[in-house]
Each structure stands twice: as C-alpha cells, then as structure tokens.
C-alpha cells in the first residue's frame, strides 16, 4: 500500500508493480492499493495499464471499477 493517493504515488505504484510482474511465473494480477480514492484521471490511469485499484473507505477496503464505482465483492 502506498502512503497517499497523489499522482506521484500512483505512477510509482504502476512502475513498481510492472517491474515486479516481470519475475512472476505465469499470469500476475496486479492491484494498486491506496489509502483513499485518487482523482478520477488516476483511476483511469490505473485501469488503462490493466491493474486493479483498491482504496480505503470507512475503515475497510473496496475495489474501484474502471467506471469509478465501488465494488464490494
């Protein structure tokens, strides 16, 4: 989990996960985990590279879908 949801942290998470994924055997599913929901353009950025987005929300964590809605599965 990153310390905050700024543009720099989101970009850093994407690069870091991309680097780690190179060493995974088989298919690696990546998720950026942030303490709060980032700006809408950053939600789009995370999904544009094929990663999931999980954010803190009232003491729990929720998955944010590509259209920006919270998925509680």
C-alpha positions, 0 to 999 in steps of 0.5 A, spaced: 500 500 500 502 506 498 502 512 503 497 517 499 493 517 493 497 523 489 499 522 482 506 521 484 504 515 488 500 512 483 505 512 477 510 509 482 505 504 484 504 502 476 512 502 475 513 498 481 508 493 480 510 492 472 517 491 474 515 486 479 510 482 474 516 481 470 519 475 475 512 472 476 511 465 473 505 465 469 499 470 469 500 476 475 494 480 477 496 486 479 492 491 484 494 498 486 492 499 493 491 506 496 489 509 502 483 513 499 480 514 492 485 518 487 482 523 482 478 520 477 484 521 471 488 516 476 483 511 476 483 511 469 490 511 469 490 505 473 485 501 469 488 503 462 495 499 464 490 493 466 491 493 474 486 493 479 485 499 484 483 498 491 482 504 496 480 505 503 473 507 505 470 507 512 475 503 515 475 497 510 477 496 503 473 496 496 475 495 489 474 501 484 471 499 477 474 502 471 467 506 471 469 509 478 464 505 482 465 501 488 465 494 488 464 490 494 465 483 492 
